[in-house]
Amino acid sequence: MAFKASATQDTQFVLDPLEQAIHARRPAEKLVHHPDRGNQNVSIKYIERLVDAGLEPSVGSVGDIYNNAFAEAVIGLFKTEVINRLGPWKSKDQVEWETLQWVDWFNKEHLLESLGYITPIEAEEKYERALKSDKIAA
């Protein structure tokens, strides 16, 4: 039988090293913390503790636990569609080439539901047009 830690155990597992680092290093003002990924329950408590200690997370706004969700989803999609499906890889150059092709496809052809079934390029162009026409408040 596999052991599954509870959310409370997960939280403590993550917070204990953070508490030790805060105590041992007495962080300087405006210190930026580069957190690793974790589940949402751990992340909420973790971000709250960073804010309480006066530390700033390296990504997103303070207290925003969802800031990496889209990036992580895209990375997962990339790994599934390119890395795992097209491997094994013979060279770094091959990986770089396939990565460039996939990014080009993703930006120019991939329709995203969250953008209203348009491509990221189309969404960016739409946003820029709206800025120029003053339809978006400053």
C-alpha positions as CSV (number, residue, x, y, z in Angstrom):
1,M,0.0,0.0,0.0
2,A,1.4,3.4,-1.0
3,F,1.6,6.2,1.5
4,K,-0.3,9.3,0.6
5,A,0.4,12.4,2.6
6,S,-2.5,14.6,3.6
7,A,-2.7,18.3,2.5
8,T,-1.7,19.3,6.0
9,Q,1.4,17.1,5.8
10,D,2.2,18.4,2.3
11,T,1.9,21.9,3.6
12,Q,4.1,21.3,6.6
13,F,6.7,19.5,4.4
14,V,6.9,22.6,2.2
15,L,6.7,25.3,4.9
16,D,9.3,23.8,7.3
17,P,12.3,24.4,5.0
18,L,10.9,27.9,4.2
19,E,10.7,28.7,7.9
20,Q,14.3,27.4,8.4
21,A,15.6,29.6,5.5
22,I,13.7,32.7,6.8
23,H,15.2,32.2,10.3
24,A,18.7,31.3,9.2
25,R,19.2,34.0,6.6
26,R,17.1,36.8,7.9
27,P,16.2,37.9,4.3
28,A,17.2,41.3,3.1
29,E,14.6,43.8,1.9
30,K,13.1,43.2,-1.5
31,L,14.4,39.6,-1.6
32,V,12.9,37.6,-4.5
33,H,12.0,34.0,-3.9
34,H,11.9,31.5,-6.8
35,P,9.3,28.9,-5.7
36,D,9.0,25.4,-7.0
37,R,5.7,24.0,-8.2
38,G,3.3,22.4,-5.7
39,N,-0.4,21.7,-5.4
40,Q,-2.8,24.6,-4.9
41,N,-3.4,23.9,-1.2
42,V,0.3,24.0,-0.5
43,S,0.8,27.0,-2.7
44,I,-1.8,29.1,-1.0
45,K,-0.2,28.6,2.4
46,Y,3.3,29.0,0.9
47,I,2.5,32.3,-0.8
48,E,0.8,33.6,2.3
49,R,3.9,32.8,4.4
50,L,6.2,34.5,1.8
51,V,4.0,37.6,2.0
52,D,4.0,37.5,5.8
53,A,7.9,37.3,5.7
54,G,8.1,40.2,3.3
55,L,9.4,38.0,0.5
56,E,8.3,38.5,-3.1
57,P,7.6,35.5,-5.4
58,S,9.5,35.5,-8.7
59,V,6.5,35.1,-10.9
60,G,3.1,36.8,-11.0
61,S,1.7,39.1,-8.5
62,V,2.0,38.6,-4.7
63,G,-0.6,36.2,-3.6
64,D,-1.5,35.0,-7.1
65,I,-1.1,31.2,-6.9
66,Y,-2.4,30.6,-10.4
67,N,0.2,32.6,-12.2
68,N,2.1,29.6,-13.6
69,A,-1.0,27.5,-14.5
70,F,-1.1,28.5,-18.2
71,A,2.7,28.1,-18.6
72,E,2.7,24.7,-17.0
73,A,-0.3,23.6,-19.1
74,V,1.6,24.7,-22.3
75,I,4.8,22.9,-21.1
76,G,2.8,19.8,-20.5
77,L,1.2,20.0,-23.9
78,F,4.6,20.5,-25.5
79,K,6.1,17.5,-23.7
80,T,3.1,15.3,-24.7
81,E,3.0,16.4,-28.3
82,V,6.7,16.8,-29.1
83,I,9.1,15.4,-26.5
84,N,7.3,12.2,-25.8
85,R,5.7,11.6,-29.2
86,L,8.6,12.4,-31.5
87,G,11.5,11.0,-29.4
88,P,14.0,9.4,-28.9
89,W,16.1,12.4,-29.8
90,K,19.4,12.0,-31.7
91,S,20.8,15.5,-31.0
92,K,20.1,18.8,-29.2
93,D,19.7,20.4,-32.7
94,Q,16.8,18.1,-33.5
95,V,15.1,19.0,-30.2
96,E,15.7,22.7,-30.9
97,W,14.3,22.5,-34.4
98,E,11.2,20.6,-33.3
99,T,10.7,23.1,-30.5
100,L,10.8,26.0,-32.9
101,Q,8.3,24.3,-35.2
102,W,5.9,23.6,-32.4
103,V,6.1,27.1,-30.9
104,D,5.4,28.5,-34.4
105,W,2.4,26.2,-34.8
106,F,1.1,26.9,-31.3
107,N,1.2,30.7,-31.8
108,K,-0.1,30.8,-35.4
109,E,-2.4,27.9,-35.8
110,H,-3.5,26.5,-32.4
111,L,-7.0,27.7,-31.4
112,L,-7.3,28.3,-27.7
113,E,-10.7,28.0,-26.0
114,S,-9.7,30.5,-23.3
115,L,-9.1,33.1,-26.1
116,G,-12.4,32.5,-27.8
117,Y,-11.1,29.9,-30.2
118,I,-8.5,32.1,-31.9
119,T,-4.8,31.8,-32.0
120,P,-2.4,33.5,-29.6
121,I,-1.2,35.7,-32.4
122,E,-4.7,36.8,-33.3
123,A,-5.4,37.5,-29.6
124,E,-2.3,39.7,-29.4
125,E,-3.3,41.6,-32.6
126,K,-6.8,42.1,-31.3
127,Y,-5.5,43.4,-28.0
128,E,-3.1,45.8,-29.8
129,R,-6.0,47.1,-32.0
130,A,-8.1,47.7,-29.0
131,L,-5.3,49.6,-27.3
132,K,-4.9,51.8,-30.4
133,S,-8.7,52.5,-30.5
134,D,-8.8,53.3,-26.8
135,K,-11.3,50.5,-26.1
136,I,-9.2,49.3,-23.2
137,A,-9.0,51.7,-20.2
138,A,-5.5,52.6,-19.1
